[in-house]
Amino acid sequence: MKFAVVFSLALLSGISASPSIYPHVSTQKFQERISDRKMHPAPDHSLYSKAANAKDINPEELTSDYWLNNAKAFVDEQLKKMPNKNKAKNIIMFLGDGMSHPSIAAARVYMGGEEKKLSFEDFPHTASSKTYCVDRQVADSACTATAYLQGIKANYATMGVTAEVLRSDCVESMNKEKHTYSIAAWAMAEGKDAGFVTTTRITHASPGGVYANIADRDWENNEMVEQDCEDSDLVDDIAEQLVYGEVANKLKVMMGGGSRAFYNTTETSHGKPGHRTDGKDLVKEWMDADSKRVFVNDRKGLMALSADVPQVMGLFNSDHIEYNLDIQRDDLQEVMPSLTDMTLKAIEILSKSDNGYFLFSEGGRIDHGHHKNEAKYAIDEAAEFSKAIEATLKVVDLNETLIVVTADHGHVMTLAGYAARHNDIFGFGGNGDDNMPYMTMSYANGLGFYGHKTDAGRVDPSTIDRSANDFRFPTTLPVDSESHGGEDVGIWAIGPWSHLFQGTMEQHAIPHIMAYAACIGDGLRMCD
């Protein structure tokens, strides 16, 4: 016993003790214990902007009773869950683009602490979704939109077409026999209303999955089609499909950014020229087709909309809607609405339907922040996404409304190190063997590589100005755009038949469960 105590003290104090004085401990085991100690180092509190101490941690957490009672309460809540087997009159699907599990964990800390939950994490039923494309291990937002909205898996960068259609195949893109249709179309075929809102361009991959059939997600306007197909008359670009397509033509609500795909290069929208080279003004053409249609281009117009509007298109920026952090900084509140603004207005309009509705709401810029290694943007957008869901829960009846929250794919951002509780999530997680701190958040690849390395080696991040919203976090290797991750993503569900979301699922099963609950589509229906 005496030797064991002395040995432990030597390890804890970092003393290089010789195993020869402890004959019962082999040299190999001694080295293993030293190695284990290095694997789990004591935190260096000098690194942390907010080191854990008594004032940062709930004193009750220091007792076993707190955790035992916490666990008992959780079990009790689980036992109280009863399946809701009502018919779902309404379906709302929230999509956090690129919202990986590490993104959620980081957002919790950002919003108040590791113990916090995002609004949807209290939903009673959860599952995980496998996100691969037919032809790729790691997916993009187009093939995944085809899965979670249209119920089939497709090839990378294609949407609304079967996997028989290869990317950029101009002829097969317009082959209607290979087109697939979304749950929005299934809902409208049963007399429901449908719509979508997004913080990306409305011609982007995720919202495009609601209404488009295209062999290349990049064909958002005719100019992009001409680059691959020479003749833009051969393929209806995504913006044209939104105006004239058989699905989009019936949608009641369409809101987001991306006005540039609808205007000619000689015209301006939100201060920037359009991208069309065919002379078309697709917004005007959409309006001319029905005098009752309403178009809005800023937040003020959005908030003034009557709930009785028959159809509305909202385009709030030439490109994507600005990041929330920049809207706050640049005082653009009256120009660009938040995801919460758009979602609540869409629900207000769609709720006028006696038969119910389907709404797709996307927090799309989580993904964009990650692609640039700009984690502050990504995590703040995840927090905004949570706020939109929280606001929605206050205005819907969960007895008749099924809400499903998920992501399309992951990212290669990780949370690393042993930072103290409540430490700044954008701060440091520990020290490297080079005696310099490393950041809690980092990426496997991306442009952040260049700001953190030189020919001389790694740059000490504590010497870098990290205050900007667009600060790029470190990466392992350089690529122009950080890649997606191939891991499974979460599904959270509440409302009628939400208990069917459980276990590890194929992503394309998601719309079929929603359709079952609402008695729409050609598959199984609870009404049967």
N, C-alpha and C positions, 0 to 999 in steps of 0.2 A: 504493500500500500504506500509506504514511504517513497519507494522508487517511482511509482506511478505518479504521485503528486509532483515530485521534482521534475519528472519528464514533461508533464503537462505545462508546468510553469515555464520550462525552457522553450517549449513550442510557442506558447502564447507571447512570450517576450521577444521572440525572434532570435534567440541565442542558438548558435550553431553547435549543438551538443554532439559529442561523439557517442555512437551506439555501443562502443566497446565497454563503457562503464555500466551498461544495462544489458547483461548477457542474455536476457530473455527476449530482447527485441532485435530482430535481424536487421542488417544494413538496408535491405530492400524495403522492409516495412517502415523503417525510420525515414527513408527518403520519400516514401509514399505519403507519410504524414506531413512532412515538410511541403510536399507538392499540394496536398489538400489545403493546407493553410494559405498557399498562394492563390488557389482557385477561389477562395472565399475571404478576401482581405477585409480588414477593418476599414470602414469609410473614413476618408479624409475630409472632415467637416470644413476645412478651410476653403474647399472648392465650392461650397454650396452657398447660393445667395440667400437661402432660407433653411438653415440646418434644423433638423428635427430636435426638438427639446420639449420640455413640459408644456410650454404654452402653445405648441403646435399640435399636440396630440391630445385627444379626449382622455382625461385621466382614467375614465372607466375602462378604457381599452387595456390598461395595465393589469387588470384583474381577470381571472379565469371565468368568473361569473358573467362578465359582459359577453364574452364570446360564446359561452354555453347558452345563455339566454337568447343571444342573436341567432344561433343555429336552431334552437327550439322554435323560435318565431318563424323562421324560414320553413321548417318542416310543417308547422301548423298551417301556414299559408298554402303550401303545396296540397295539403289534405283538403282544404276548402275549395279547391278548384273543381268546378263542375262544367262539363262540356256544354257549350251553347249550340243546340241543334236547330236553331231557327233558320229559316231561309234568309240569306243575305240579300237585302234589298239594294244595298250599296256596297261597293268595293273601292277602297283607296289603297293604292300601292305606292309606297315611298321607296325611292331608290337612292341610296348614298353611293354615288359613283366613286369607285376606288376605296370605299370605306372598309379597310382591313380591320382585323381585330386589334393590332397595335394602334391604329388610328383611334379606335374607340377608347382604348386604355389611356392614350395620351389626352384625349378630349375630356375624360373624367377629371384628370389632374388639372387641366386647363380651366375647367368649370368649377373647381372647388376642392378637389382632393381625390385620392385613390379610392376612397370608400363611396364616392358619389356614383350615381347612375345617370346615364342619358335617359331621356323620357321613355324611350321604347324598351329599355332594358327591364322595365317592370311588367312587360307583357307576359301573360301566363304561359305561352307556348313558344318553344324555340326549336330550331333545327339548324343544320348546316347544309350548304349547297356546293356541289362540285361544279367547277366553272369552266372546264376545258372546252375548246371548240372541237368540231369533227376532225380538223386537220392540224390543230396546235395544242400543245400541253398548256401553254399560258394564253389566256383569252384576251380579246379586246372588247370594247363596249358595243360593237355591232353584232357579233355572233352571240354575245350574251343577251342582248336585247331581244334577239330572235328567240332565244330559249325562254327567258322569264316572262315575255309578253306574248309569244306566238306558239309556244309549246313544242318546238322542235330545236334540235341543235343544227348549227350551220357552220360554214367555213369562216375563218378569220377575215374580218373587215367586210363581210357581206351581211345584209339584213333583209328579212322578209322574203328570202328565197331558200330553197332546199340546198342541201350540201352537194347536189349535182351541179350547182352553179359555182364556178370558180371565180375568184376575185378578178375584177376588171374585164369579165367576159361581156362585151357590149351586146352581142346578139342574144345570149341566154338571159341577160338581165331583164329583157322585156317579154320573155316567154311566160305567159300567164299560167301555163300548166305547172310551172315550178315556183309560183308565188305562194306565200303563206300569209295568214292573216292573224291579227292580234286579238286579244281578249276585248279590246275596245270595240272591234268590229263585231265580235260575238255578242257583246252587250247591246249594241245598237240594233242588231238583227232581232233582238227580243223586245225592242221598244224602249230600252233605257237610253239615257243621254250619256255622253262620254267627252272627256277632254284631257288635256295634259298641261302641266306647267314645268318650267325648268330654268335653272340659272345659266344654262349653256345656250348656244344658238339653237333655235327650234328645229333646225335642219341637222343637228348633230346626231351622233349614233344612237344614244339612248332614247330621246324623244322620237327619233325617226323610226324606231321599232314599233311605235304605236300605229303608224300609217304607211310607211314606205316599203317598196319592194325594189331592191337595188343591188347590183353586183359589186359596188364599191362605195363605202361610206364617204369617201372624199368627193363624190359627185354631188355636192351640195348646190351647185349652180351650173349653168351651161358651159362656162369657161372651163371648169374642171372636167366635164364630160369630153369636150373637144380635145383635151390633152391626151386622152386615152383612146377615144373612139373616132376622132377626126370630125365626124358629122354629129353635131349635138341633137339633130332631129331624130337620130336613131334611138336615143334613150331619153326618157323624161327624167330630168334631174330631180333631186329631192325637194327643192323649193316648188317646182312645177307640180310634183305629186301632192304637196300639201294644199295647193290651190285647186287642182283639178282631179286628184285621185279619188277613187270610189270610197275610200275610208275617210280620208281627211275632209272631203267635201261635206261630210255629215257631222263632223266633230263640233261640239258646241263651244268649247273653250280651247284656245291655243295661245300660250303665253311663254315668252322667254326673250332671249337676245337674237342677234343674227339677221338684222334687217338687210345687210349687205347682199345677201343671196337673192333678194327680191327686187333690187333696183339696178338700173343701168349704170354703167361707169360714168356717164355724164351727169347723173343725179347724185344728190347727197342725202344721206340719212344719218341723223345724229352727228352731223359735222364731217362725215367721211363719205367718199364715193362708193357707189355700189359696185358689185363684182360681175354683173351680167353684161355680156357682150352681144346679146341678141336684140337689144332695144326694148325689151319688155319691162313693164312696171307691174309686177305680179300682185302687189298690194291693191293697186287700182283695179286690176282684172278681177281679183277676189271680191272687191266691193261692188263692182259693176254687175256681177252675177246675181246679186240679191240686194236690193235697196235697204233691207232691214238689218244687214250685217253692220257691225260696229268695229272700228279700228282705233286702237289707242297706242300712243308711243311714249308715255311717261307715267310715273307713279300717280300724279295728280289725276290724269284721265282714268287710270285704273280704279282708284278709290271712289271716283264719282260714278262708276258704272251702276246702272240699275240691275237688280237681280233678274229682271224680266227680259234682259237682252236675249234675242234669239240665237245669235252667234257672235263670238268676239275673237278677234286676233289682236294680241298685244306684242309689240316688238319694242323693246326698251333700250337697245343699244345696237350699234352696227355689228359688233362682235359679241362675245359672251357678256353677260351682265357682270359688272365689276365686282371684285372681291368685296365682301362685307367690310373688311378692315379699311379698304380704300374709299368706300362710300362714306364711312364715318369721317375719314380724314379730309376728303375733298368736298364734303357737304353736298353730295349728290342725291340726298334722300328724296327730293321731289321729282327726280328724273328716273331713278332706278329703284324699283320695288325690291323688297326682300322676298325670299322664298315663302315666308309666312304670309306676307301681303297677298301674293299671287294664289297661294293655296286656299286661304280663307275666302277670297273673292270667288274662286272657282267653285268651292263648295256652296257658297251662297247662290250662285247661278244654277249649278247642277241640281241643287236640292228642290228646285221648282218642278222637277220631273216627278209625276205621280208613280212612275214605274221604277224609280231609282236611277243610279248612275254608276259609272266607272271613272275614276280619276287616277292619273299617273302623275306623281309629283317627284321631281328629281333635284337633289342637291348635287349638281354636277361638278362644282369647282373644287371639291375635295380632291378629286383626281388631278386637276390641273396644278394645284399646289404641289402635290407629290412629284409630278413629272418634272418640275423644275427644281426639285429638292428644297422648295420654299415651304417648310413644314409649318411655319406660323400661319400662312394662308390656309393650308390644308386642314389644320386642326381647328382653326376658327370657323371654317366652313362646316366642319362636322358638328360644332356646337350650334351653329345656325340651323342646321338640318334638324337637330334634336328639338330646337325651339319651335320649329314649324309643326312637328308632330305633337308637341305638348299643347300648342294652341288648337290644333285640330281636335284633340281629345275633349276639349271643352265645348265643342259645338256639334258633335255628332252623337247619335244614339247607338251605343255599342250592342244593343239588343238586335239591331238590324243592319249594322255596318261592320263589315270585315275589313280590318286594317292589317296589311302585311308590309313589313319593313325588311329590306335586304340590301345587299350590295351586288354589283355585277362581277367584280374581281378584286383581288388584293393589290398590294404594292410591296416594294422591297425595302420599306422603312422598318426599322427595328428600334426597340427601347432596350438599352444596354447599361451594364454597370450596376452599382449598388448605391444609388443616390438615397439620401435620407428621405423619410416621409415628408410629403408636401414641398419637396424641393421643386424649384422652377423646372417644368417639363422641358423648357428650351435651354436648360443649363447643362451642368456637367454631371457625369455619372461616376467618374473615378479618375485615376491616374494610370497612364500606360507605362510600360517598362522603359519608355524613353524619358520618364520623369516629367511628362507634360499631361495636363488633363485631357480627357476626351469627353465628347458631348453625349448626353443620354440618347438623343435621337440622331440616327445616322442612316445612310442608305447603302445598298449594295452597289449601285451605279448611278451615274448622272453627272451633271455639270458641276455639282458641288466639289468634285474632285480637284478642280483647278484652284479654288480659293483656299484650300487647306493643305496643299503640297507644293513644294518647290524642288529644284534639283538637289538642294541640300537635305531634303527630307520633309517630315511633317511639320506644319506650322502650329505653334502653340495657340489654340483657339482663344485662350484668355487674353491674347494680345490683339485679337480681331474685333472690330466694331460689329457687334451682333444685334444692334438695336433696330435695324430696318425691318419692315414687314417682309421684304423680299430677300432677306438674308438666306443664303444657300447653306444647307447643312452638309457635313462631310460625307463623302462616298468612298467606296473601295476602288472603283475603276471608272474611267471616263466614258460616257456616251452622251450624245446630244440631248436625249430625253430619257429620263429615268424609266425603266421598264415596269410593266405590271408584274405582280406576283402570281404564282399558280396555286396558292393555297385555297382551301375551302373558305367560304364566307358565311356569315351568320344570317339566319332568318328569325324574325320576331313577329308574332301574330297575336291578335286579339279580336274577339267578336265571333260571329257564327262560324262554326266548323273550324275554328283556328286550331283546335286540338289535333287536326290532321297533319299539321306541320310538326314533325318530330323525326329524330334520327338524322342520318346522313342521306340527303336526297340528291337526285340529279336535278340540275337547275331547270330543265325544261318541264319538270312536273309542277312547278309553282303555279302557272296559270290554270292548269287543269284542276287543281284543288280549289282555286278561287272560283272557277266556273262551276264546279260541283256544288259549292255552297250557294251560288246565286241562280242555279238552274239555267245556265246559258251554255252555248256551244254544243258541239256534236258528241261530246264524250259522256261520261257518267254524270248524272244529276241527282242531287238529294231528293228532288221532287219525284223521281222514278222509284 
